[in-house]
Structures are given as structure tokens and as C-alpha cells.
Amino acid sequence: MNPKAYTLTGELMKWLDENGYDYEEEEFRSNIIGSLGDDGIIISGSRRGLKIPITMGEMLDYINYSSRQFIPMIKRTKRAVEVLKAKSLGTIDLLEYELRGGTNSC
């Protein structure tokens, strides 16, 4: 593999399969790619594929791509919390509930 090139997820999964490791794509992303990220290894993902960024430009691509994913999710989550709090006349505040150590059951 070329460290300067992006590698498609399918290519990585094919290589793993050829070497005796069978993963579904979601499992691969969660158990392999996600775990590496949890361990502090930066893996840049884009339409071009996956790679470990080695230049400042690739790091900026990683930050920009990631931001386009998580900022809208945070905004939607914030809006959902606000709507639920308003509809419940302030009796349900998911953020306060989580801070107090609430459980998932109602």
C-alpha cells in the first residue's frame, strides 16, 4: 500500500478477508477504524477512501470533512433537546438528566 494514497474501505476489507478476517462493513468501521481512532490514531476518511494523514493539508482535509459530519449532528441534537424541553413545558431536559446520572429507562 502507498502511504501517500487513499485506500477504499472495500480494498481494506478484501485484504482482511483474503487473510482470514471476515467483517461486515459496519463492523469493520466500528471495531477496526473506530478502535484505532479511540487509541489516538488519526484516520482520515473521505470519498477518496481512508488514510493516515501525513501532511498539514491532509490534516486540514480530515478536520474539514469531520466537521461537515458532526456539526450538523450536534445542531440537530441541540434542536431535539430544545423541542422536547419546550413540549414538556420544561419538565424534560435531556442534558440535565444525563448530567445527574439518569438511566435509559423511562
Phi and psi restraints in degrees (value plus and minus 20) as a CYANA .aco file:
   2 ASN   PHI    -109.1   -69.1
   2 ASN   PSI      98.6   138.6
   3 PRO   PHI     -85.6   -45.6
   3 PRO   PSI     -35.5     4.5
   4 LYS   PHI    -111.5   -71.5
   4 LYS   PSI     -27.9    12.1
   5 ALA   PHI    -125.2   -85.2
   5 ALA   PSI     132.3   172.3
   6 TYR   PHI     -99.6   -59.6
   6 TYR   PSI     128.1   168.1
   7 THR   PHI    -141.0  -101.0
   7 THR   PSI     109.5   149.5
   8 LEU   PHI     -89.2   -49.2
   8 LEU   PSI     126.1   166.1
   9 THR   PHI     -74.6   -34.6
   9 THR   PSI     -62.0   -22.0
  10 GLY   PHI     -79.5   -39.5
  10 GLY   PSI     -57.8   -17.8
  11 GLU   PHI     -85.1   -45.1
  11 GLU   PSI     -63.0   -23.0
  12 LEU   PHI     -84.7   -44.7
  12 LEU   PSI     -62.8   -22.8
  13 MET   PHI     -85.3   -45.3
  13 MET   PSI     -58.0   -18.0
  14 LYS   PHI     -83.0   -43.0
  14 LYS   PSI     -64.6   -24.6
  15 TRP   PHI     -81.4   -41.4
  15 TRP   PSI     -64.2   -24.2
  16 LEU   PHI     -81.1   -41.1
  16 LEU   PSI     -64.2   -24.2
  17 ASP   PHI     -81.3   -41.3
  17 ASP   PSI     -63.2   -23.2
  18 GLU   PHI     -84.3   -44.3
  18 GLU   PSI     -41.1    -1.1
  19 ASN   PHI    -127.2   -87.2
  19 ASN   PSI       0.0    40.0
  20 GLY   PHI      70.3   110.3
  20 GLY   PSI      -7.4    32.6
  21 TYR   PHI    -136.0   -96.0
  21 TYR   PSI      97.7   137.7
  22 ASP   PHI    -129.7   -89.7
  22 ASP   PSI      95.3   135.3
  23 TYR   PHI    -149.7  -109.7
  23 TYR   PSI     123.5   163.5
  24 GLU   PHI     -97.4   -57.4
  24 GLU   PSI     137.3   177.3
  25 GLU   PHI     -79.6   -39.6
  25 GLU   PSI     -64.7   -24.7
  26 GLU   PHI     -82.3   -42.3
  26 GLU   PSI     -61.4   -21.4
  27 GLU   PHI     -84.1   -44.1
  27 GLU   PSI     -61.5   -21.5
  28 PHE   PHI     -80.7   -40.7
  28 PHE   PSI     -68.4   -28.4
  29 ARG   PHI     -83.4   -43.4
  29 ARG   PSI     -60.8   -20.8
  30 SER   PHI     -95.7   -55.7
  30 SER   PSI     -73.8   -33.8
  31 ASN   PHI     -98.4   -58.4
  31 ASN   PSI     -52.0   -12.0
  32 ILE   PHI    -119.6   -79.6
  32 ILE   PSI     -85.4   -45.4
  33 ILE   PHI     -84.5   -44.5
  33 ILE   PSI     -66.4   -26.4
  34 GLY   PHI     -82.3   -42.3
  34 GLY   PSI     -62.2   -22.2
  35 SER   PHI     -84.5   -44.5
  35 SER   PSI     -59.3   -19.3
  36 LEU   PHI     -82.6   -42.6
  36 LEU   PSI     -62.4   -22.4
  37 GLY   PHI     -83.6   -43.6
  37 GLY   PSI     -59.9   -19.9
  38 ASP   PHI     -82.0   -42.0
  38 ASP   PSI     -48.6    -8.6
  39 ASP   PHI    -107.4   -67.4
  39 ASP   PSI     -13.6    26.4
  40 GLY   PHI      72.7   112.7
  40 GLY   PSI     -12.9    27.1
  41 ILE   PHI    -110.1   -70.1
  41 ILE   PSI     100.1   140.1
  42 ILE   PHI    -102.0   -62.0
  42 ILE   PSI     101.3   141.3
  43 ILE   PHI    -140.8  -100.8
  43 ILE   PSI      94.8   134.8
  44 SER   PHI    -101.9   -61.9
  44 SER   PSI     108.8   148.8
  45 GLY   PHI    -138.2   -98.2
  45 GLY   PSI     117.7   157.7
  46 SER   PHI    -174.4  -134.4
  46 SER   PSI    -196.7  -156.7
  47 ARG   PHI     -82.0   -42.0
  47 ARG   PSI     -43.0    -3.0
  48 ARG   PHI     -99.0   -59.0
  48 ARG   PSI     -35.7     4.3
  49 GLY   PHI     109.0   149.0
  49 GLY   PSI    -174.0  -134.0
  50 LEU   PHI    -138.5   -98.5
  50 LEU   PSI     130.0   170.0
  51 LYS   PHI    -189.0  -149.0
  51 LYS   PSI     141.1   181.1
  52 ILE   PHI    -107.6   -67.6
  52 ILE   PSI      99.0   139.0
  53 PRO   PHI     -84.6   -44.6
  53 PRO   PSI     117.1   157.1
  54 ILE   PHI    -144.1  -104.1
  54 ILE   PSI     -22.9    17.1
  55 THR   PHI    -147.3  -107.3
  55 THR   PSI     142.8   182.8
  56 MET   PHI     -81.6   -41.6
  56 MET   PSI     -59.4   -19.4
  57 GLY   PHI     -80.0   -40.0
  57 GLY   PSI     -61.7   -21.7
  58 GLU   PHI     -87.5   -47.5
  58 GLU   PSI     -55.2   -15.2
  59 MET   PHI     -85.5   -45.5
  59 MET   PSI     -61.7   -21.7
  60 LEU   PHI     -85.1   -45.1
  60 LEU   PSI     -59.4   -19.4
  61 ASP   PHI     -78.3   -38.3
  61 ASP   PSI     -63.0   -23.0
  62 TYR   PHI     -81.6   -41.6
  62 TYR   PSI     -67.9   -27.9
  63 ILE   PHI     -83.8   -43.8
  63 ILE   PSI     -64.7   -24.7
  64 ASN   PHI     -84.5   -44.5
  64 ASN   PSI     -63.9   -23.9
  65 TYR   PHI     -84.6   -44.6
  65 TYR   PSI     -65.2   -25.2
  66 SER   PHI     -82.8   -42.8
  66 SER   PSI     -62.2   -22.2
  67 SER   PHI     -80.8   -40.8
  67 SER   PSI     -58.3   -18.3
  68 ARG   PHI     -86.0   -46.0
  68 ARG   PSI     -41.5    -1.5
  69 GLN   PHI    -107.4   -67.4
  69 GLN   PSI     -71.3   -31.3
  70 PHE   PHI    -108.2   -68.2
  70 PHE   PSI     -46.9    -6.9
  71 ILE   PHI     -83.1   -43.1
  71 ILE   PSI     -66.4   -26.4
  72 PRO   PHI     -81.7   -41.7
  72 PRO   PSI     -54.6   -14.6
  73 MET   PHI     -85.3   -45.3
  73 MET   PSI     -61.3   -21.3
  74 ILE   PHI     -84.9   -44.9
  74 ILE   PSI     -61.4   -21.4
  75 LYS   PHI     -83.6   -43.6
  75 LYS   PSI     -62.1   -22.1
  76 ARG   PHI     -86.1   -46.1
  76 ARG   PSI     -59.6   -19.6
  77 THR   PHI     -84.7   -44.7
  77 THR   PSI     -65.0   -25.0
  78 LYS   PHI     -78.8   -38.8
  78 LYS   PSI     -64.4   -24.4
  79 ARG   PHI     -83.5   -43.5
  79 ARG   PSI     -61.2   -21.2
  80 ALA   PHI     -82.2   -42.2
  80 ALA   PSI     -62.1   -22.1
  81 VAL   PHI     -82.6   -42.6
  81 VAL   PSI     -63.6   -23.6
  82 GLU   PHI     -83.2   -43.2
  82 GLU   PSI     -64.0   -24.0
  83 VAL   PHI     -84.0   -44.0
  83 VAL   PSI     -65.8   -25.8
  84 LEU   PHI     -82.4   -42.4
  84 LEU   PSI     -60.6   -20.6
  85 LYS   PHI     -84.9   -44.9
  85 LYS   PSI     -62.8   -22.8
  86 ALA   PHI     -86.4   -46.4
  86 ALA   PSI     -65.4   -25.4
  87 LYS   PHI     -86.0   -46.0
  87 LYS   PSI     -48.1    -8.1
  88 SER   PHI    -113.0   -73.0
  88 SER   PSI      -9.1    30.9
  89 LEU   PHI      34.4    74.4
  89 LEU   PSI      18.3    58.3
  90 GLY   PHI      64.3   104.3
  90 GLY   PSI     -19.0    21.0
  91 THR   PHI    -101.2   -61.2
  91 THR   PSI     -39.7     0.3
  92 ILE   PHI    -138.7   -98.7
  92 ILE   PSI      94.5   134.5
  93 ASP   PHI    -147.4  -107.4
  93 ASP   PSI      78.8   118.8
  94 LEU   PHI     -79.1   -39.1
  94 LEU   PSI     -55.5   -15.5
  95 LEU   PHI     -89.0   -49.0
  95 LEU   PSI     -62.8   -22.8
  96 GLU   PHI     -86.5   -46.5
  96 GLU   PSI     -58.7   -18.7
  97 TYR   PHI     -80.4   -40.4
  97 TYR   PSI     -65.2   -25.2
  98 GLU   PHI     -84.6   -44.6
  98 GLU   PSI     -60.9   -20.9
  99 LEU   PHI     -83.4   -43.4
  99 LEU   PSI     -51.1   -11.1
 100 ARG   PHI    -103.6   -63.6
 100 ARG   PSI     -19.6    20.4
 101 GLY   PHI      63.0   103.0
 101 GLY   PSI      14.2    54.2
 102 GLY   PHI     -83.9   -43.9
 102 GLY   PSI     143.6   183.6
 103 THR   PHI    -123.6   -83.6
 103 THR   PSI     154.6   194.6
 104 ASN   PHI     -99.1   -59.1
 104 ASN   PSI     -33.8     6.2
 105 SER   PHI    -103.3   -63.3
 105 SER   PSI     133.2   173.2
